Amino acid sequence: MSDASEGVSAARSLRHVAIIMDGNGRWARARGVPVAKGHYEGGEAVQRCVEAALKHDVPYLTLYAFSSENWQRSKDEVSDLTSLLHFYLRHKLDDLHRQGVRLRVIGDPQRFGPALHRELQRAEELTVENTRLTLLLALSYGGRAELVGAMKLLAQKVEAGLLKANEIDEDVIEGALQTHDVPDPDIIVRTSGERRLSNFLLWQSAYAELLFLEIFWPDFQDKDFTEIVRHYARRQRRFGRRPE
């Protein structure tokens, strides 16, 4: 099979790519520029990544933009990231909409304050009918916090008599997650050479392929997304079954 046909066949079966965008700060420090510049270039890489996902006809893309642990960073860096989110929502949202991208947010975006939360809600409402690509932004997101929220929701249903404890199974738990209507990621990618999930999609990653790229996120290019597609094409997903 040629590289081109391999990429096409893989893209047809590859439904959901999830990426831990790591390395903005180290990219900036390696170049002697402010960390804010690294985050800006990381935003440019997001655009390239979305365009690549559209080109490869991947219907779901989740980007780990801000973890629940990132609140421990300096106030200046959090402010820079928040300002960057405002900028892209105001200046890039229409482009996403024209491209048929639906924007969704998972996590706890209310922590960014009412102004940004309203902009995010407006973006979700504007793009809700788009079907070409669903772009999930994980903002103030933590996998453990998502699971805690799901458990609380199910406990409330049990207390209200709407659910019996012995009825809780994997499907019921999955239905209580923020990603309940999204397929689990086929592959989770992390840039910067780090090799850990960092509290990202812990339930959803149970059978995901893992790929760690030795580049900082601002350097992410179309060719790197193509490599993700080709890597996935080479994998045999067995979901616990014996190899044939």
Backbone as CSV, one residue per row, in Angstrom:
resi,resn,N_x,N_y,N_z,CA_x,CA_y,CA_z,C_x,C_y,C_z
1,MET,0.846,-1.189,0.000,0.000,0.000,0.000,0.883,1.241,0.000
2,SER,0.603,2.196,-0.862,1.388,3.414,-0.943,1.128,4.275,0.280
3,ASP,2.062,5.249,0.532,1.867,6.159,1.654,0.573,6.923,1.515
4,ALA,0.257,7.343,0.284,-0.951,8.138,0.071,-2.194,7.333,0.373
5,SER,-2.262,6.083,-0.162,-3.448,5.263,0.077,-3.539,4.841,1.530
6,GLU,-2.377,4.635,2.166,-2.362,4.294,3.593,-2.982,5.419,4.400
7,GLY,-2.599,6.672,4.075,-3.144,7.811,4.798,-4.626,7.953,4.609
8,VAL,-5.108,7.740,3.395,-6.534,7.867,3.122,-7.332,6.812,3.862
9,SER,-6.879,5.542,3.805,-7.629,4.474,4.468,-7.617,4.650,5.973
10,ALA,-6.491,5.132,6.522,-6.425,5.352,7.966,-7.361,6.465,8.386
11,ALA,-7.386,7.535,7.586,-8.243,8.665,7.940,-9.703,8.256,7.941
12,ARG,-10.070,7.336,7.067,-11.467,6.901,7.021,-11.863,6.177,8.300
13,SER,-10.936,5.477,8.941,-11.261,4.741,10.160,-10.923,5.532,11.420
14,LEU,-10.162,6.606,11.274,-9.731,7.420,12.408,-10.798,8.463,12.689
15,ARG,-11.522,8.283,13.773,-12.643,9.161,14.075,-12.291,10.278,15.034
16,HIS,-11.377,10.023,15.947,-11.160,10.996,17.026,-9.681,11.051,17.395
17,VAL,-9.085,12.210,17.186,-7.713,12.478,17.598,-7.754,13.432,18.789
18,ALA,-7.043,13.104,19.854,-6.956,13.970,21.028,-5.490,14.329,21.248
19,ILE,-5.224,15.605,21.497,-3.840,16.066,21.573,-3.596,16.852,22.858
20,ILE,-2.535,16.476,23.559,-2.037,17.248,24.692,-1.005,18.212,24.123
21,MET,-1.378,19.479,24.035,-0.529,20.479,23.395,0.495,20.972,24.424
22,ASP,1.687,20.443,24.368,2.679,20.713,25.411,3.930,21.328,24.803
23,GLY,4.517,22.269,25.526,5.828,22.781,25.143,5.880,24.237,24.741
24,ASN,4.786,24.982,24.907,4.817,26.397,24.538,5.891,27.168,25.311
25,GLY,5.934,26.946,26.628,6.893,27.664,27.455,8.324,27.290,27.131
26,ARG,8.584,26.001,26.960,9.950,25.573,26.649,10.377,26.042,25.263
27,TRP,9.428,26.082,24.324,9.716,26.630,22.990,10.173,28.077,23.114
28,ALA,9.468,28.852,23.930,9.806,30.266,24.108,11.162,30.428,24.794
29,ARG,11.387,29.669,25.863,12.639,29.810,26.599,13.837,29.410,25.742
30,ALA,13.657,28.399,24.879,14.743,27.969,24.005,15.122,29.056,23.008
31,ARG,14.198,29.983,22.738,14.447,31.062,21.774,14.673,32.408,22.447
32,GLY,14.631,32.415,23.763,14.868,33.649,24.481,13.787,34.691,24.289
33,VAL,12.553,34.239,24.096,11.431,35.162,23.906,10.440,34.960,25.052
34,PRO,9.524,35.922,25.271,8.546,35.771,26.357,7.670,34.535,26.173
35,VAL,7.232,33.972,27.294,6.350,32.800,27.235,5.067,33.131,26.477
36,ALA,4.618,34.383,26.568,3.412,34.791,25.839,3.575,34.552,24.338
37,LYS,4.802,34.752,23.835,5.058,34.491,22.407,4.899,33.002,22.105
38,GLY,5.322,32.151,23.037,5.146,30.708,22.853,3.683,30.334,22.785
39,HIS,2.864,30.952,23.643,1.434,30.660,23.618,0.796,31.169,22.324
40,TYR,1.250,32.342,21.851,0.712,32.852,20.582,1.031,31.895,19.438
41,GLU,2.289,31.449,19.370,2.670,30.507,18.302,1.954,29.175,18.484
42,GLY,1.667,28.816,19.734,0.869,27.619,19.969,-0.525,27.767,19.401
43,GLY,-1.099,28.981,19.495,-2.398,29.243,18.886,-2.364,29.103,17.373
44,GLU,-1.261,29.530,16.763,-1.105,29.351,15.320,-1.044,27.860,14.962
45,ALA,-0.389,27.080,15.827,-0.317,25.631,15.596,-1.691,24.994,15.693
46,VAL,-2.550,25.532,16.581,-3.923,25.031,16.671,-4.624,25.179,15.325
47,GLN,-4.455,26.326,14.693,-5.092,26.534,13.395,-4.591,25.540,12.363
48,ARG,-3.276,25.294,12.346,-2.729,24.314,11.402,-3.275,22.924,11.684
49,CYS,-3.426,22.598,12.961,-3.930,21.281,13.350,-5.379,21.101,12.912
50,VAL,-6.193,22.123,13.114,-7.598,22.049,12.702,-7.699,21.885,11.193
51,GLU,-6.908,22.647,10.450,-6.926,22.540,8.992,-6.496,21.150,8.537
52,ALA,-5.515,20.568,9.222,-5.066,19.217,8.872,-6.146,18.185,9.167
53,ALA,-6.834,18.350,10.299,-7.927,17.421,10.629,-9.026,17.496,9.572
54,LEU,-9.325,18.698,9.112,-10.326,18.858,8.050,-9.847,18.201,6.770
55,LYS,-8.597,18.382,6.445,-8.051,17.803,5.213,-8.114,16.282,5.230
56,HIS,-7.884,15.700,6.401,-7.888,14.239,6.528,-9.271,13.678,6.872
57,ASP,-10.282,14.538,6.914,-11.658,14.101,7.184,-11.787,13.386,8.522
58,VAL,-11.062,13.855,9.530,-11.206,13.336,10.889,-12.349,14.095,11.547
59,PRO,-13.403,13.417,11.983,-14.596,14.148,12.445,-14.525,14.720,13.857
60,TYR,-13.605,14.235,14.703,-13.508,14.743,16.077,-12.049,15.035,16.416
61,LEU,-11.835,16.210,17.001,-10.501,16.618,17.437,-10.646,17.267,18.806
62,THR,-9.931,16.716,19.796,-9.946,17.295,21.138,-8.564,17.832,21.458
63,LEU,-8.514,19.079,21.914,-7.251,19.729,22.243,-7.241,20.110,23.718
64,TYR,-6.219,19.641,24.409,-6.049,19.937,25.841,-5.406,21.312,25.940
65,ALA,-6.247,22.339,26.082,-5.776,23.715,26.006,-5.359,24.278,27.356
66,PHE,-6.034,23.846,28.437,-5.752,24.393,29.764,-6.250,23.390,30.786
67,SER,-5.330,22.840,31.549,-5.717,21.826,32.527,-6.160,22.473,33.829
68,SER,-6.849,21.711,34.654,-7.249,22.228,35.968,-6.026,22.551,36.823
69,GLU,-4.900,21.889,36.556,-3.666,22.160,37.293,-2.969,23.429,36.805
70,ASN,-3.291,23.895,35.595,-2.626,25.084,35.057,-2.947,26.353,35.838
71,TRP,-3.977,26.312,36.681,-4.277,27.475,37.516,-3.161,27.756,38.504
72,GLN,-2.263,26.797,38.700,-1.129,27.005,39.606,-0.031,27.853,38.967
73,ARG,-0.149,28.138,37.671,0.857,28.956,37.001,0.724,30.424,37.441
74,SER,1.689,31.235,37.038,1.689,32.640,37.452,0.454,33.356,36.917
75,LYS,0.052,34.418,37.623,-1.109,35.193,37.191,-0.892,35.788,35.811
76,ASP,0.340,36.199,35.519,0.631,36.786,34.211,0.434,35.766,33.098
77,GLU,0.889,34.527,33.316,0.754,33.515,32.267,-0.711,33.136,32.065
78,VAL,-1.469,33.009,33.159,-2.895,32.706,33.031,-3.601,33.844,32.301
79,SER,-3.213,35.080,32.624,-3.796,36.240,31.954,-3.474,36.232,30.466
80,ASP,-2.234,35.871,30.117,-1.845,35.796,28.702,-2.676,34.751,27.967
81,LEU,-2.869,33.603,28.593,-3.652,32.535,27.970,-5.110,32.953,27.808
82,THR,-5.655,33.610,28.815,-7.042,34.065,28.749,-7.217,35.099,27.643
83,SER,-6.270,36.027,27.547,-6.328,37.043,26.495,-6.242,36.403,25.113
84,LEU,-5.418,35.364,24.997,-5.284,34.678,23.713,-6.586,33.984,23.322
85,LEU,-7.264,33.395,24.301,-8.561,32.775,24.029,-9.562,33.815,23.549
86,HIS,-9.595,34.961,24.207,-10.473,36.057,23.783,-10.167,36.435,22.332
87,PHE,-8.880,36.571,22.009,-8.467,36.988,20.668,-8.967,36.005,19.609
88,TYR,-8.743,34.724,19.843,-9.127,33.734,18.827,-10.641,33.607,18.699
89,LEU,-11.348,33.756,19.790,-12.807,33.690,19.700,-13.360,34.878,18.914
90,ARG,-12.722,36.023,19.051,-13.211,37.218,18.364,-12.784,37.281,16.907
91,HIS,-11.599,36.757,16.595,-11.031,36.956,15.266,-10.973,35.694,14.403
92,LYS,-11.121,34.517,14.994,-10.982,33.281,14.229,-12.258,32.448,14.199
93,LEU,-13.226,32.801,15.028,-14.435,31.978,15.128,-15.193,31.927,13.804
94,ASP,-15.302,33.056,13.125,-16.040,33.074,11.862,-15.402,32.146,10.833
95,ASP,-14.065,32.079,10.827,-13.379,31.164,9.907,-13.734,29.715,10.222
96,LEU,-13.733,29.369,11.496,-14.110,28.006,11.890,-15.543,27.706,11.460
97,HIS,-16.407,28.673,11.663,-17.810,28.489,11.302,-17.967,28.247,9.805
98,ARG,-17.258,29.044,8.991,-17.338,28.874,7.533,-16.792,27.520,7.091
99,GLN,-15.840,26.996,7.844,-15.243,25.703,7.498,-16.086,24.522,7.960
100,GLY,-17.185,24.789,8.635,-18.050,23.714,9.106,-17.601,23.074,10.394
101,VAL,-16.871,23.834,11.224,-16.363,23.308,12.489,-17.336,23.640,13.613
102,ARG,-17.684,22.643,14.377,-18.478,22.854,15.583,-17.538,22.935,16.775
103,LEU,-17.661,23.992,17.558,-16.818,24.178,18.734,-17.568,23.757,19.985
104,ARG,-16.920,22.922,20.786,-17.483,22.531,22.074,-16.413,22.670,23.141
105,VAL,-16.853,22.913,24.366,-15.934,23.079,25.486,-16.238,22.026,26.530
106,ILE,-15.194,21.379,27.023,-15.324,20.477,28.165,-14.420,21.001,29.271
107,GLY,-14.754,20.687,30.498,-13.998,21.183,31.629,-14.851,22.121,32.465
108,ASP,-14.230,23.154,32.993,-14.917,24.112,33.865,-14.596,25.531,33.395
109,PRO,-15.109,25.925,32.219,-14.746,27.231,31.654,-15.236,28.416,32.470
110,GLN,-16.192,28.204,33.376,-16.674,29.321,34.193,-15.570,29.917,35.055
111,ARG,-14.530,29.140,35.309,-13.426,29.638,36.129,-12.665,30.784,35.453
112,PHE,-12.843,30.923,34.127,-12.167,32.003,33.414,-12.902,33.335,33.551
113,GLY,-14.030,33.330,34.223,-14.780,34.567,34.415,-15.955,34.669,33.465
114,PRO,-16.941,35.507,33.798,-18.180,35.571,33.024,-17.999,36.059,31.593
115,ALA,-17.068,36.974,31.339,-16.908,37.515,29.987,-16.456,36.434,29.014
116,LEU,-15.405,35.712,29.365,-14.912,34.656,28.476,-15.911,33.508,28.396
117,HIS,-16.564,33.217,29.507,-17.555,32.138,29.499,-18.684,32.454,28.527
118,ARG,-19.131,33.719,28.499,-20.180,34.118,27.554,-19.703,33.982,26.111
119,GLU,-18.453,34.338,25.857,-17.918,34.217,24.496,-17.855,32.754,24.071
120,LEU,-17.471,31.902,24.981,-17.419,30.475,24.671,-18.819,29.924,24.398
121,GLN,-19.779,30.343,25.202,-21.158,29.908,24.971,-21.672,30.397,23.620
122,ARG,-21.339,31.635,23.269,-21.762,32.176,21.977,-21.143,31.383,20.831
123,ALA,-19.871,31.002,20.991,-19.193,30.220,19.969,-19.852,28.846,19.800
124,GLU,-20.209,28.239,20.920,-20.878,26.937,20.843,-22.239,27.066,20.163
125,GLU,-22.973,28.108,20.504,-24.304,28.303,19.918,-24.221,28.603,18.423
126,LEU,-23.241,29.416,18.024,-23.087,29.776,16.619,-22.784,28.567,15.752
127,THR,-21.979,27.641,16.270,-21.474,26.535,15.452,-22.191,25.214,15.700
128,VAL,-23.270,25.235,16.468,-23.876,23.988,16.928,-24.372,23.100,15.784
129,GLU,-24.740,23.685,14.645,-25.261,22.897,13.533,-24.173,22.376,12.596
130,ASN,-22.932,22.771,12.814,-21.848,22.362,11.921,-21.492,20.890,12.145
131,THR,-21.174,20.202,11.062,-20.985,18.750,11.152,-19.674,18.250,10.543
132,ARG,-18.893,19.124,9.950,-17.684,18.644,9.273,-16.626,18.196,10.273
133,LEU,-16.448,18.960,11.336,-15.493,18.621,12.386,-16.021,19.146,13.705
134,THR,-16.006,18.298,14.731,-16.299,18.748,16.090,-14.978,18.966,16.808
135,LEU,-14.724,20.214,17.165,-13.497,20.585,17.872,-13.834,20.781,19.336
136,LEU,-13.310,19.908,20.183,-13.517,20.017,21.619,-12.301,20.675,22.250
137,LEU,-12.531,21.778,22.935,-11.476,22.431,23.686,-11.615,22.052,25.150
138,ALA,-10.579,21.450,25.698,-10.572,21.099,27.122,-9.981,22.274,27.878
139,LEU,-10.850,23.005,28.594,-10.459,24.231,29.287,-10.743,24.091,30.776
140,SER,-9.730,24.353,31.581,-9.843,24.098,33.021,-10.387,22.678,33.226
141,TYR,-9.784,21.751,32.482,-10.262,20.363,32.452,-9.329,19.460,33.243
142,GLY,-9.926,18.501,33.932,-9.171,17.443,34.592,-9.964,16.160,34.526
143,GLY,-9.333,15.081,34.144,-10.031,13.810,34.012,-10.626,13.329,35.321
144,ARG,-9.896,13.504,36.422,-10.421,13.074,37.720,-11.634,13.905,38.112
145,ALA,-11.559,15.228,37.867,-12.693,16.099,38.195,-13.919,15.712,37.366
146,GLU,-13.701,15.341,36.109,-14.823,14.909,35.280,-15.469,13.653,35.854
147,LEU,-14.659,12.712,36.316,-15.192,11.482,36.897,-15.918,11.765,38.213
148,VAL,-15.374,12.666,39.016,-16.053,13.044,40.267,-17.420,13.650,39.948
149,GLY,-17.465,14.526,38.943,-18.734,15.128,38.546,-19.736,14.092,38.082
150,ALA,-19.258,13.099,37.332,-20.145,12.038,36.865,-20.679,11.216,38.029
151,MET,-19.818,10.908,39.013,-20.251,10.130,40.168,-21.292,10.896,40.993
152,LYS,-21.097,12.198,41.144,-22.065,13.012,41.881,-23.414,13.022,41.171
153,LEU,-23.391,13.140,39.846,-24.625,13.144,39.073,-25.375,11.828,39.241
154,LEU,-24.649,10.710,39.185,-25.295,9.406,39.348,-25.801,9.226,40.776
155,ALA,-25.028,9.707,41.764,-25.472,9.605,43.161,-26.769,10.386,43.382
156,GLN,-26.873,11.550,42.754,-28.102,12.347,42.866,-29.286,11.609,42.254
157,LYS,-29.049,10.927,41.146,-30.127,10.164,40.507,-30.555,8.995,41.385
158,VAL,-29.589,8.355,42.046,-29.927,7.260,42.954,-30.739,7.789,44.131
159,GLU,-30.304,8.909,44.706,-31.024,9.502,45.839,-32.445,9.905,45.457
160,ALA,-32.611,10.351,44.209,-33.929,10.790,43.744,-34.805,9.628,43.289
161,GLY,-34.271,8.419,43.327,-35.035,7.254,42.903,-35.127,7.092,41.398
162,LEU,-34.298,7.819,40.664,-34.319,7.733,39.201,-33.389,6.650,38.676
163,LEU,-32.557,6.113,39.551,-31.568,5.119,39.149,-31.285,4.213,40.333
164,LYS,-31.142,2.918,40.078,-30.770,1.969,41.117,-29.268,1.727,41.044
165,ALA,-28.662,1.534,42.214,-27.214,1.360,42.264,-26.758,0.185,41.408
166,ASN,-27.565,-0.897,41.409,-27.149,-2.076,40.635,-27.362,-1.901,39.136
167,GLU,-27.918,-0.763,38.728,-28.077,-0.472,37.307,-26.867,0.272,36.737
168,ILE,-25.972,0.680,37.619,-24.801,1.446,37.159,-23.787,0.497,36.528
169,ASP,-23.522,0.728,35.257,-22.504,-0.036,34.538,-21.664,0.940,33.721
170,GLU,-20.807,0.422,32.856,-19.922,1.302,32.097,-20.705,2.261,31.212
171,ASP,-21.781,1.775,30.619,-22.572,2.643,29.745,-23.211,3.787,30.527
172,VAL,-23.686,3.495,31.729,-24.314,4.527,32.552,-23.274,5.571,32.966
173,ILE,-22.089,5.114,33.369,-21.031,6.055,33.744,-20.633,6.899,32.542
174,GLU,-20.459,6.262,31.400,-20.085,6.993,30.192,-21.127,8.057,29.846
175,GLY,-22.384,7.727,30.075,-23.452,8.668,29.781,-23.464,9.881,30.687
176,ALA,-22.760,9.807,31.815,-22.699,10.932,32.747,-21.473,11.810,32.529
177,LEU,-20.607,11.424,31.587,-19.400,12.207,31.314,-19.711,13.372,30.378
178,GLN,-18.835,14.361,30.370,-19.023,15.503,29.480,-18.892,15.116,28.011
179,THR,-18.247,14.015,27.753,-18.044,13.542,26.375,-19.022,12.422,26.017
180,HIS,-20.176,12.398,26.665,-21.085,11.255,26.530,-21.552,11.017,25.103
181,ASP,-21.570,12.057,24.264,-22.042,11.894,22.886,-20.910,11.961,21.872
182,VAL,-19.683,11.730,22.343,-18.496,11.785,21.489,-17.785,10.436,21.549
183,PRO,-17.353,9.890,20.419,-16.619,8.616,20.477,-15.312,8.774,21.242
184,ASP,-14.899,7.719,21.921,-13.617,7.755,22.618,-12.492,8.027,21.625
185,PRO,-11.425,8.688,22.071,-10.319,8.959,21.145,-9.685,7.669,20.646
186,ASP,-9.405,7.631,19.359,-8.671,6.504,18.786,-7.193,6.609,19.120
187,ILE,-6.711,7.833,19.186,-5.290,8.048,19.462,-5.131,9.328,20.272
188,ILE,-4.268,9.265,21.286,-3.930,10.435,22.083,-2.467,10.775,21.811
189,VAL,-2.232,12.019,21.459,-0.907,12.484,21.067,-0.440,13.529,22.076
190,ARG,0.827,13.449,22.438,1.413,14.502,23.280,2.696,14.997,22.635
191,THR,2.834,16.303,22.559,4.062,16.883,22.040,5.026,17.184,23.184
192,SER,6.223,17.559,22.837,7.300,18.003,23.740,8.140,16.865,24.287
193,GLY,7.821,15.619,23.933,8.622,14.493,24.389,8.217,13.929,25.733
194,GLU,7.324,14.601,26.451,6.832,14.053,27.726,5.947,12.849,27.458
195,ARG,5.967,11.887,28.382,5.249,10.626,28.180,4.318,10.336,29.348
196,ARG,3.275,11.133,29.438,2.244,10.913,30.456,0.959,11.583,29.988
197,LEU,-0.165,11.149,30.574,-1.471,11.672,30.178,-1.842,12.953,30.912
198,SER,-1.249,13.185,32.057,-1.485,14.423,32.814,-2.969,14.701,33.027
199,ASN,-3.691,13.680,33.488,-5.085,13.856,33.902,-6.013,14.187,32.721
200,PHE,-5.698,13.673,31.557,-6.446,13.983,30.340,-7.270,12.774,29.898
201,LEU,-8.586,12.939,29.820,-9.496,11.916,29.286,-9.202,10.535,29.874
202,LEU,-9.161,10.455,31.194,-8.733,9.216,31.840,-9.661,8.045,31.542
203,TRP,-10.965,8.256,31.594,-11.906,7.180,31.277,-11.868,6.878,29.781
204,GLN,-11.884,7.918,28.969,-12.019,7.774,27.522,-10.769,7.185,26.862
205,SER,-9.631,7.232,27.561,-8.372,6.786,26.957,-8.091,5.309,27.164
206,ALA,-9.048,4.566,27.702,-8.798,3.171,28.092,-8.174,2.338,26.979
207,TYR,-8.620,2.509,25.743,-8.102,1.714,24.631,-7.486,2.581,23.539
208,ALA,-7.166,3.811,23.858,-6.584,4.702,22.860,-5.128,4.321,22.576
209,GLU,-4.733,4.480,21.323,-3.316,4.407,20.978,-2.639,5.652,21.538
210,LEU,-1.373,5.537,21.895,-0.622,6.661,22.441,0.564,6.968,21.532
211,LEU,0.763,8.251,21.257,1.874,8.683,20.406,2.505,9.914,21.039
212,PHE,3.824,9.863,21.224,4.541,10.974,21.836,5.510,11.556,20.813
213,LEU,5.323,12.825,20.501,6.126,13.492,19.478,7.231,14.323,20.125
214,GLU,8.411,14.255,19.550,9.572,14.963,20.096,9.664,16.379,19.533
215,ILE,8.549,17.084,19.521,8.545,18.481,19.083,7.744,19.295,20.092
216,PHE,8.052,20.578,20.183,7.231,21.452,20.995,5.990,21.829,20.200
217,TRP,4.889,22.079,20.906,3.620,22.326,20.230,3.676,23.458,19.199
218,PRO,4.344,24.577,19.446,4.362,25.637,18.425,4.975,25.197,17.095
219,ASP,5.753,24.120,17.100,6.368,23.631,15.864,5.489,22.628,15.121
220,PHE,4.293,22.354,15.629,3.406,21.359,15.011,2.979,21.831,13.622
221,GLN,3.117,20.928,12.642,2.808,21.250,11.251,1.851,20.210,10.663
222,ASP,1.391,20.495,9.467,0.522,19.560,8.749,1.158,18.186,8.643
223,LYS,2.464,18.144,8.380,3.149,16.853,8.233,3.085,16.030,9.512
224,ASP,3.011,16.698,10.667,2.927,15.974,11.935,1.555,15.327,12.093
225,PHE,0.514,16.011,11.623,-0.815,15.388,11.659,-0.849,14.196,10.705
226,THR,-0.200,14.342,9.550,-0.125,13.215,8.615,0.576,12.037,9.256
227,GLU,1.614,12.306,10.048,2.319,11.232,10.749,1.404,10.558,11.773
228,ILE,0.533,11.320,12.423,-0.436,10.739,13.347,-1.338,9.757,12.600
229,VAL,-1.829,10.176,11.443,-2.701,9.323,10.636,-1.965,8.055,10.217
230,ARG,-0.727,8.194,9.776,0.045,7.021,9.325,0.391,6.101,10.489
231,HIS,0.724,6.695,11.635,1.001,5.873,12.825,-0.231,5.039,13.174
232,TYR,-1.375,5.666,13.143,-2.613,4.945,13.461,-2.857,3.822,12.460
233,ALA,-2.538,4.065,11.188,-2.750,3.041,10.152,-1.908,1.801,10.405
234,ARG,-0.758,1.990,11.069,0.136,0.857,11.309,-0.239,0.051,12.538
235,ARG,-1.148,0.559,13.351,-1.526,-0.110,14.580,-2.647,-1.116,14.338
236,GLN,-2.633,-2.202,15.096,-3.720,-3.182,15.076,-4.443,-3.087,16.415
237,ARG,-5.659,-2.565,16.399,-6.415,-2.353,17.631,-7.216,-3.619,17.942
238,ARG,-6.944,-4.238,19.116,-7.575,-5.517,19.438,-8.563,-5.421,20.597
239,PHE,-8.520,-4.337,21.381,-9.454,-4.143,22.489,-9.516,-5.365,23.415
240,GLY,-8.347,-5.919,23.713,-8.259,-7.054,24.636,-8.354,-8.420,23.983
241,ARG,-8.716,-8.439,22.683,-8.817,-9.732,22.008,-7.423,-10.234,21.644
242,ARG,-7.313,-11.561,21.451,-6.053,-12.130,21.001,-5.807,-11.733,19.547
243,PRO,-4.530,-11.561,19.165,-4.235,-11.251,17.768,-4.667,-12.402,16.870
244,GLU,-5.133,-12.031,15.691,-5.576,-13.072,14.741,-4.402,-13.714,14.034
